[in-house]
Amino acid sequence: MTFAQRLVALLESGRRESTYKLAVVLALIDVCVESSQAADGALHVPVQELAHRVVSYYWPQVRPYHEHGRLAQLKGSGSSIPD
């Protein structure tokens, strides 16, 4: 749990050019915290749940932004994550 808190603090203070990475890490942390460990210490992370959370966390970054369209992740690349 301490590792997760330190990781979130690091990500919150970092650059925001690759926000999908932040969404993936936050979703993974949330799913792991909410899941139960097996007797042998293994942790099952359901991929469907992880994917659902990544999309829900990242969606505000890819929806149209008023009259300007989608927010660009990489300037000049011509493509975006949803593409």
Biopython code that builds the backbone (N, CA, C, O; Angstrom):
import numpy as np
from Bio.PDB.StructureBuilder import StructureBuilder

atoms = [
    (1, "MET", "N", (0.818, -1.197, 0.000)),
    (1, "MET", "CA", (0.000, 0.000, 0.000)),
    (1, "MET", "C", (0.864, 1.264, 0.000)),
    (1, "MET", "O", (0.527, 2.247, -0.660)),
    (2, "THR", "N", (1.960, 1.238, 0.728)),
    (2, "THR", "CA", (2.860, 2.386, 0.754)),
    (2, "THR", "C", (3.439, 2.653, -0.627)),
    (2, "THR", "O", (3.549, 3.802, -1.053)),
    (3, "PHE", "N", (3.810, 1.576, -1.324)),
    (3, "PHE", "CA", (4.332, 1.714, -2.682)),
    (3, "PHE", "C", (3.303, 2.394, -3.580)),
    (3, "PHE", "O", (3.643, 3.300, -4.341)),
    (4, "ALA", "N", (2.051, 1.962, -3.495)),
    (4, "ALA", "CA", (0.997, 2.537, -4.333)),
    (4, "ALA", "C", (0.824, 4.023, -4.043)),
    (4, "ALA", "O", (0.663, 4.818, -4.969)),
    (5, "GLN", "N", (0.857, 4.404, -2.780)),
    (5, "GLN", "CA", (0.709, 5.812, -2.418)),
    (5, "GLN", "C", (1.868, 6.643, -2.958)),
    (5, "GLN", "O", (1.664, 7.754, -3.448)),
    (6, "ARG", "N", (3.077, 6.109, -2.870)),
    (6, "ARG", "CA", (4.241, 6.828, -3.384)),
    (6, "ARG", "C", (4.202, 6.933, -4.903)),
    (6, "ARG", "O", (4.585, 7.957, -5.468)),
    (7, "LEU", "N", (3.742, 5.880, -5.559)),
    (7, "LEU", "CA", (3.635, 5.888, -7.012)),
    (7, "LEU", "C", (2.613, 6.915, -7.477)),
    (7, "LEU", "O", (2.868, 7.653, -8.429)),
    (8, "VAL", "N", (1.472, 6.971, -6.824)),
    (8, "VAL", "CA", (0.448, 7.956, -7.183)),
    (8, "VAL", "C", (0.980, 9.370, -6.976)),
    (8, "VAL", "O", (0.748, 10.245, -7.810)),
    (9, "ALA", "N", (1.688, 9.603, -5.877)),
    (9, "ALA", "CA", (2.263, 10.931, -5.632)),
    (9, "ALA", "C", (3.253, 11.302, -6.727)),
    (9, "ALA", "O", (3.279, 12.448, -7.175)),
    (10, "LEU", "N", (4.064, 10.350, -7.161)),
    (10, "LEU", "CA", (5.013, 10.591, -8.242)),
    (10, "LEU", "C", (4.295, 10.909, -9.545)),
    (10, "LEU", "O", (4.677, 11.840, -10.254)),
    (11, "LEU", "N", (3.274, 10.152, -9.859)),
    (11, "LEU", "CA", (2.532, 10.374, -11.102)),
    (11, "LEU", "C", (1.794, 11.706, -11.092)),
    (11, "LEU", "O", (1.705, 12.376, -12.121)),
    (12, "GLU", "N", (1.269, 12.087, -9.945)),
    (12, "GLU", "CA", (0.536, 13.353, -9.863)),
    (12, "GLU", "C", (1.451, 14.553, -10.048)),
    (12, "GLU", "O", (1.008, 15.613, -10.488)),
    (13, "SER", "N", (2.721, 14.389, -9.715)),
    (13, "SER", "CA", (3.654, 15.500, -9.862)),
    (13, "SER", "C", (4.358, 15.497, -11.221)),
    (13, "SER", "O", (5.103, 16.426, -11.529)),
    (14, "GLY", "N", (4.130, 14.468, -12.031)),
    (14, "GLY", "CA", (4.823, 14.333, -13.315)),
    (14, "GLY", "C", (4.169, 15.107, -14.432)),
    (14, "GLY", "O", (3.151, 15.774, -14.249)),
    (15, "ARG", "N", (4.793, 14.998, -15.615)),
    (15, "ARG", "CA", (4.265, 15.659, -16.807)),
    (15, "ARG", "C", (2.994, 14.955, -17.271)),
    (15, "ARG", "O", (2.772, 13.784, -16.964)),
    (16, "ARG", "N", (2.178, 15.675, -18.003)),
    (16, "ARG", "CA", (0.873, 15.160, -18.433)),
    (16, "ARG", "C", (0.806, 14.904, -19.933)),
    (16, "ARG", "O", (-0.259, 15.060, -20.530)),
    (17, "GLU", "N", (1.898, 14.519, -20.549)),
    (17, "GLU", "CA", (1.892, 14.300, -21.994)),
    (17, "GLU", "C", (1.374, 12.926, -22.372)),
    (17, "GLU", "O", (0.896, 12.742, -23.491)),
    (18, "SER", "N", (1.455, 11.970, -21.486)),
    (18, "SER", "CA", (0.994, 10.610, -21.764)),
    (18, "SER", "C", (-0.013, 10.198, -20.705)),
    (18, "SER", "O", (0.259, 9.326, -19.880)),
    (19, "THR", "N", (-1.164, 10.824, -20.734)),
    (19, "THR", "CA", (-2.146, 10.604, -19.682)),
    (19, "THR", "C", (-2.733, 9.205, -19.708)),
    (19, "THR", "O", (-3.288, 8.760, -18.704)),
    (20, "TYR", "N", (-2.628, 8.496, -20.826)),
    (20, "TYR", "CA", (-3.132, 7.126, -20.843)),
    (20, "TYR", "C", (-2.307, 6.247, -19.912)),
    (20, "TYR", "O", (-2.832, 5.293, -19.339)),
    (21, "LYS", "N", (-1.021, 6.555, -19.754)),
    (21, "LYS", "CA", (-0.181, 5.782, -18.833)),
    (21, "LYS", "C", (-0.647, 5.970, -17.399)),
    (21, "LYS", "O", (-0.693, 5.014, -16.625)),
    (22, "LEU", "N", (-0.986, 7.182, -17.051)),
    (22, "LEU", "CA", (-1.519, 7.461, -15.725)),
    (22, "LEU", "C", (-2.818, 6.693, -15.511)),
    (22, "LEU", "O", (-3.031, 6.123, -14.441)),
    (23, "ALA", "N", (-3.674, 6.674, -16.503)),
    (23, "ALA", "CA", (-4.941, 5.944, -16.391)),
    (23, "ALA", "C", (-4.702, 4.453, -16.186)),
    (23, "ALA", "O", (-5.399, 3.819, -15.393)),
    (24, "VAL", "N", (-3.725, 3.884, -16.892)),
    (24, "VAL", "CA", (-3.421, 2.454, -16.749)),
    (24, "VAL", "C", (-2.899, 2.154, -15.347)),
    (24, "VAL", "O", (-3.333, 1.190, -14.716)),
    (25, "VAL", "N", (-1.983, 2.963, -14.865)),
    (25, "VAL", "CA", (-1.412, 2.722, -13.537)),
    (25, "VAL", "C", (-2.469, 2.899, -12.452)),
    (25, "VAL", "O", (-2.559, 2.074, -11.543)),
    (26, "LEU", "N", (-3.262, 3.951, -12.532)),
    (26, "LEU", "CA", (-4.302, 4.166, -11.526)),
    (26, "LEU", "C", (-5.329, 3.037, -11.538)),
    (26, "LEU", "O", (-5.771, 2.585, -10.482)),
    (27, "ALA", "N", (-5.703, 2.586, -12.720)),
    (27, "ALA", "CA", (-6.658, 1.479, -12.815)),
    (27, "ALA", "C", (-6.067, 0.209, -12.222)),
    (27, "ALA", "O", (-6.758, -0.517, -11.508)),
    (28, "LEU", "N", (-4.811, -0.068, -12.505)),
    (28, "LEU", "CA", (-4.151, -1.257, -11.964)),
    (28, "LEU", "C", (-4.073, -1.195, -10.445)),
    (28, "LEU", "O", (-4.332, -2.190, -9.767)),
    (29, "ILE", "N", (-3.723, -0.044, -9.913)),
    (29, "ILE", "CA", (-3.672, 0.110, -8.453)),
    (29, "ILE", "C", (-5.048, -0.118, -7.850)),
    (29, "ILE", "O", (-5.182, -0.854, -6.873)),
    (30, "ASP", "N", (-6.073, 0.506, -8.422)),
    (30, "ASP", "CA", (-7.428, 0.366, -7.877)),
    (30, "ASP", "C", (-7.906, -1.081, -7.899)),
    (30, "ASP", "O", (-8.462, -1.571, -6.916)),
    (31, "VAL", "N", (-7.690, -1.763, -9.021)),
    (31, "VAL", "CA", (-8.133, -3.155, -9.128)),
    (31, "VAL", "C", (-7.372, -4.027, -8.126)),
    (31, "VAL", "O", (-7.963, -4.900, -7.492)),
    (32, "CYS", "N", (-6.075, -3.795, -7.982)),
    (32, "CYS", "CA", (-5.280, -4.589, -7.035)),
    (32, "CYS", "C", (-5.710, -4.352, -5.593)),
    (32, "CYS", "O", (-5.796, -5.296, -4.808)),
    (33, "VAL", "N", (-5.979, -3.107, -5.244)),
    (33, "VAL", "CA", (-6.402, -2.789, -3.877)),
    (33, "VAL", "C", (-7.748, -3.426, -3.565)),
    (33, "VAL", "O", (-7.979, -3.876, -2.442)),
    (34, "GLU", "N", (-8.627, -3.466, -4.542)),
    (34, "GLU", "CA", (-9.975, -3.997, -4.320)),
    (34, "GLU", "C", (-10.070, -5.512, -4.456)),
    (34, "GLU", "O", (-11.096, -6.096, -4.105)),
    (35, "SER", "N", (-9.027, -6.158, -4.958)),
    (35, "SER", "CA", (-9.049, -7.601, -5.151)),
    (35, "SER", "C", (-8.489, -8.314, -3.924)),
    (35, "SER", "O", (-7.734, -7.738, -3.142)),
    (36, "SER", "N", (-8.872, -9.565, -3.777)),
    (36, "SER", "CA", (-8.386, -10.376, -2.661)),
    (36, "SER", "C", (-7.233, -11.249, -3.117)),
    (36, "SER", "O", (-7.240, -11.783, -4.227)),
    (37, "GLN", "N", (-6.244, -11.387, -2.249)),
    (37, "GLN", "CA", (-5.119, -12.262, -2.546)),
    (37, "GLN", "C", (-5.506, -13.712, -2.331)),
    (37, "GLN", "O", (-6.309, -14.031, -1.454)),
    (38, "ALA", "N", (-4.932, -14.577, -3.132)),
    (38, "ALA", "CA", (-5.106, -16.019, -2.942)),
    (38, "ALA", "C", (-4.254, -16.450, -1.748)),
    (38, "ALA", "O", (-3.423, -15.683, -1.261)),
    (39, "ALA", "N", (-4.460, -17.653, -1.293)),
    (39, "ALA", "CA", (-3.716, -18.178, -0.138)),
    (39, "ALA", "C", (-2.215, -18.179, -0.388)),
    (39, "ALA", "O", (-1.428, -18.015, 0.544)),
    (40, "ASP", "N", (-1.814, -18.364, -1.646)),
    (40, "ASP", "CA", (-0.381, -18.394, -1.967)),
    (40, "ASP", "C", (0.206, -17.003, -2.215)),
    (40, "ASP", "O", (1.375, -16.879, -2.581)),
    (41, "GLY", "N", (-0.601, -15.959, -2.016)),
    (41, "GLY", "CA", (-0.139, -14.588, -2.193)),
    (41, "GLY", "C", (-0.349, -14.035, -3.584)),
    (41, "GLY", "O", (-0.083, -12.858, -3.828)),
    (42, "ALA", "N", (-0.825, -14.866, -4.503)),
    (42, "ALA", "CA", (-1.078, -14.405, -5.871)),
    (42, "ALA", "C", (-2.286, -13.475, -5.900)),
    (42, "ALA", "O", (-3.186, -13.572, -5.066)),
    (43, "LEU", "N", (-2.283, -12.599, -6.848)),
    (43, "LEU", "CA", (-3.383, -11.652, -7.001)),
    (43, "LEU", "C", (-3.908, -11.741, -8.423)),
    (43, "LEU", "O", (-3.166, -11.525, -9.381)),
    (44, "HIS", "N", (-5.175, -12.056, -8.557)),
    (44, "HIS", "CA", (-5.816, -12.169, -9.870)),
    (44, "HIS", "C", (-6.349, -10.792, -10.259)),
    (44, "HIS", "O", (-7.149, -10.199, -9.536)),
    (45, "VAL", "N", (-5.898, -10.293, -11.407)),
    (45, "VAL", "CA", (-6.361, -9.001, -11.915)),
    (45, "VAL", "C", (-7.197, -9.272, -13.155)),
    (45, "VAL", "O", (-6.653, -9.616, -14.204)),
    (46, "PRO", "N", (-8.526, -9.120, -13.048)),
    (46, "PRO", "CA", (-9.385, -9.360, -14.214)),
    (46, "PRO", "C", (-9.123, -8.312, -15.309)),
    (46, "PRO", "O", (-9.269, -7.113, -15.075)),
    (47, "VAL", "N", (-8.745, -8.768, -16.479)),
    (47, "VAL", "CA", (-8.389, -7.874, -17.576)),
    (47, "VAL", "C", (-9.585, -7.018, -17.984)),
    (47, "VAL", "O", (-9.422, -5.838, -18.294)),
    (48, "GLN", "N", (-10.783, -7.600, -17.986)),
    (48, "GLN", "CA", (-11.972, -6.828, -18.371)),
    (48, "GLN", "C", (-12.211, -5.671, -17.405)),
    (48, "GLN", "O", (-12.558, -4.568, -17.828)),
    (49, "GLU", "N", (-12.027, -5.919, -16.122)),
    (49, "GLU", "CA", (-12.203, -4.853, -15.124)),
    (49, "GLU", "C", (-11.133, -3.783, -15.301)),
    (49, "GLU", "O", (-11.419, -2.589, -15.223)),
    (50, "LEU", "N", (-9.919, -4.213, -15.535)),
    (50, "LEU", "CA", (-8.827, -3.268, -15.752)),
    (50, "LEU", "C", (-9.113, -2.400, -16.980)),
    (50, "LEU", "O", (-8.958, -1.180, -16.929)),
    (51, "ALA", "N", (-9.525, -3.023, -18.069)),
    (51, "ALA", "CA", (-9.834, -2.284, -19.302)),
    (51, "ALA", "C", (-10.975, -1.298, -19.087)),
    (51, "ALA", "O", (-10.913, -0.162, -19.557)),
    (52, "HIS", "N", (-12.010, -1.726, -18.381)),
    (52, "HIS", "CA", (-13.154, -0.857, -18.101)),
    (52, "HIS", "C", (-12.709, 0.394, -17.337)),
    (52, "HIS", "O", (-13.136, 1.506, -17.648)),
    (53, "ARG", "N", (-11.859, 0.201, -16.350)),
    (53, "ARG", "CA", (-11.399, 1.339, -15.545)),
    (53, "ARG", "C", (-10.479, 2.262, -16.344)),
    (53, "ARG", "O", (-10.573, 3.484, -16.224)),
    (54, "VAL", "N", (-9.600, 1.693, -17.150)),
    (54, "VAL", "CA", (-8.715, 2.530, -17.958)),
    (54, "VAL", "C", (-9.548, 3.430, -18.868)),
    (54, "VAL", "O", (-9.288, 4.629, -18.973)),
    (55, "VAL", "N", (-10.535, 2.852, -19.514)),
    (55, "VAL", "CA", (-11.392, 3.639, -20.400)),
    (55, "VAL", "C", (-12.138, 4.715, -19.615)),
    (55, "VAL", "O", (-12.230, 5.853, -20.076)),
    (56, "SER", "N", (-12.667, 4.384, -18.454)),
    (56, "SER", "CA", (-13.422, 5.381, -17.688)),
    (56, "SER", "C", (-12.519, 6.502, -17.176)),
    (56, "SER", "O", (-12.952, 7.652, -17.110)),
    (57, "TYR", "N", (-11.272, 6.190, -16.813)),
    (57, "TYR", "CA", (-10.343, 7.224, -16.350)),
    (57, "TYR", "C", (-9.826, 8.072, -17.504)),
    (57, "TYR", "O", (-9.620, 9.276, -17.354)),
    (58, "TYR", "N", (-9.618, 7.443, -18.651)),
    (58, "TYR", "CA", (-9.010, 8.141, -19.777)),
    (58, "TYR", "C", (-10.030, 8.872, -20.655)),
    (58, "TYR", "O", (-9.664, 9.804, -21.371)),
    (59, "TRP", "N", (-11.282, 8.469, -20.611)),
    (59, "TRP", "CA", (-12.292, 9.031, -21.509)),
    (59, "TRP", "C", (-12.350, 10.553, -21.497)),
    (59, "TRP", "O", (-12.484, 11.142, -22.570)),
    (60, "PRO", "N", (-12.258, 11.236, -20.342)),
    (60, "PRO", "CA", (-12.292, 12.705, -20.391)),
    (60, "PRO", "C", (-11.184, 13.313, -21.254)),
    (60, "PRO", "O", (-11.323, 14.444, -21.720)),
    (61, "GLN", "N", (-10.088, 12.584, -21.475)),
    (61, "GLN", "CA", (-8.997, 13.102, -22.301)),
    (61, "GLN", "C", (-9.260, 12.950, -23.793)),
    (61, "GLN", "O", (-8.627, 13.635, -24.597)),
    (62, "VAL", "N", (-10.174, 12.074, -24.181)),
    (62, "VAL", "CA", (-10.366, 11.820, -25.606)),
    (62, "VAL", "C", (-11.706, 12.316, -26.147)),
    (62, "VAL", "O", (-11.923, 12.303, -27.358)),
    (63, "ARG", "N", (-12.585, 12.741, -25.284)),
    (63, "ARG", "CA", (-13.858, 13.253, -25.792)),
    (63, "ARG", "C", (-13.637, 14.637, -26.405)),
    (63, "ARG", "O", (-12.673, 15.317, -26.054)),
    (64, "PRO", "N", (-14.504, 15.055, -27.300)),
    (64, "PRO", "CA", (-14.342, 16.375, -27.929)),
    (64, "PRO", "C", (-14.308, 17.495, -26.880)),
    (64, "PRO", "O", (-15.071, 17.484, -25.915)),
    (65, "TYR", "N", (-13.423, 18.441, -27.090)),
    (65, "TYR", "CA", (-13.244, 19.569, -26.180)),
    (65, "TYR", "C", (-13.810, 20.825, -26.821)),
    (65, "TYR", "O", (-13.119, 21.533, -27.553)),
    (66, "HIS", "N", (-15.060, 21.086, -26.538)),
    (66, "HIS", "CA", (-15.775, 22.240, -27.089)),
    (66, "HIS", "C", (-15.585, 22.307, -28.604)),
    (66, "HIS", "O", (-15.738, 21.298, -29.294)),
    (67, "GLU", "N", (-15.257, 23.473, -29.116)),
    (67, "GLU", "CA", (-15.118, 23.626, -30.559)),
    (67, "GLU", "C", (-13.727, 23.242, -31.071)),
    (67, "GLU", "O", (-13.477, 23.308, -32.275)),
    (68, "HIS", "N", (-12.832, 22.848, -30.186)),
    (68, "HIS", "CA", (-11.454, 22.556, -30.578)),
    (68, "HIS", "C", (-11.222, 21.094, -30.934)),
    (68, "HIS", "O", (-10.125, 20.750, -31.374)),
    (69, "GLY", "N", (-12.191, 20.237, -30.765)),
    (69, "GLY", "CA", (-12.008, 18.821, -31.059)),
    (69, "GLY", "C", (-11.314, 18.102, -29.907)),
    (69, "GLY", "O", (-11.308, 18.589, -28.777)),
    (70, "ARG", "N", (-10.728, 16.938, -30.201)),
    (70, "ARG", "CA", (-10.052, 16.164, -29.161)),
    (70, "ARG", "C", (-8.743, 16.828, -28.762)),
    (70, "ARG", "O", (-8.094, 17.500, -29.564)),
    (71, "LEU", "N", (-8.375, 16.624, -27.507)),
    (71, "LEU", "CA", (-7.085, 17.113, -27.044)),
    (71, "LEU", "C", (-5.980, 16.273, -27.676)),
    (71, "LEU", "O", (-6.097, 15.049, -27.734)),
    (72, "ALA", "N", (-4.936, 16.896, -28.139)),
    (72, "ALA", "CA", (-3.836, 16.186, -28.803)),
    (72, "ALA", "C", (-2.831, 15.692, -27.772)),
    (72, "ALA", "O", (-2.446, 16.436, -26.871)),
    (73, "GLN", "N", (-2.411, 14.454, -27.901)),
    (73, "GLN", "CA", (-1.388, 13.910, -27.022)),
    (73, "GLN", "C", (0.005, 14.247, -27.546)),
    (73, "GLN", "O", (0.868, 14.703, -26.796)),
    (74, "LEU", "N", (0.208, 14.023, -28.815)),
    (74, "LEU", "CA", (1.513, 14.280, -29.423)),
    (74, "LEU", "C", (1.330, 15.301, -30.535)),
    (74, "LEU", "O", (0.681, 15.030, -31.545)),
    (75, "LYS", "N", (1.894, 16.440, -30.341)),
    (75, "LYS", "CA", (1.735, 17.502, -31.334)),
    (75, "LYS", "C", (2.456, 17.124, -32.642)),
    (75, "LYS", "O", (3.615, 16.710, -32.633)),
    (76, "GLY", "N", (1.747, 17.276, -33.746)),
    (76, "GLY", "CA", (2.332, 17.035, -35.046)),
    (76, "GLY", "C", (2.298, 15.594, -35.515)),
    (76, "GLY", "O", (2.696, 15.313, -36.646)),
    (77, "SER", "N", (1.830, 14.662, -34.676)),
    (77, "SER", "CA", (1.845, 13.260, -35.087)),
    (77, "SER", "C", (0.673, 12.935, -35.993)),
    (77, "SER", "O", (0.758, 12.003, -36.793)),
    (78, "GLY", "N", (-0.427, 13.686, -35.889)),
    (78, "GLY", "CA", (-1.584, 13.439, -36.727)),
    (78, "GLY", "C", (-2.468, 12.308, -36.246)),
    (78, "GLY", "O", (-3.546, 12.104, -36.803)),
    (79, "SER", "N", (-2.056, 11.569, -35.237)),
    (79, "SER", "CA", (-2.885, 10.482, -34.721)),
    (79, "SER", "C", (-3.084, 10.658, -33.224)),
    (79, "SER", "O", (-2.365, 11.403, -32.558)),
    (80, "SER", "N", (-4.064, 9.961, -32.729)),
    (80, "SER", "CA", (-4.351, 10.019, -31.300)),
    (80, "SER", "C", (-4.691, 8.628, -30.802)),
    (80, "SER", "O", (-4.884, 7.707, -31.596)),
    (81, "ILE", "N", (-4.764, 8.476, -29.514)),
    (81, "ILE", "CA", (-5.052, 7.171, -28.912)),
    (81, "ILE", "C", (-6.349, 6.566, -29.463)),
    (81, "ILE", "O", (-6.338, 5.395, -29.841)),
    (82, "PRO", "N", (-7.469, 7.307, -29.527)),
    (82, "PRO", "CA", (-8.702, 6.695, -30.044)),
    (82, "PRO", "C", (-8.596, 6.246, -31.492)),
    (82, "PRO", "O", (-9.234, 5.273, -31.894)),
    (83, "ASP", "N", (-7.777, 6.966, -32.289)),
    (83, "ASP", "CA", (-7.597, 6.567, -33.695)),
    (83, "ASP", "C", (-6.941, 5.206, -33.767)),
    (83, "ASP", "O", (-6.703, 4.692, -34.860)),
]
sb = StructureBuilder()
sb.init_structure("model")
sb.init_model(0)
sb.init_chain("A")
sb.init_seg("    ")
for serial, (resi, resn, name, xyz) in enumerate(atoms, 1):
    if name == "N":
        sb.init_residue(resn, " ", resi, " ")
    sb.init_atom(name, np.array(xyz, "f"), 0.0, 1.0, " ", f" {name:<3s}", serial, name[0])
structure = sb.get_structure()
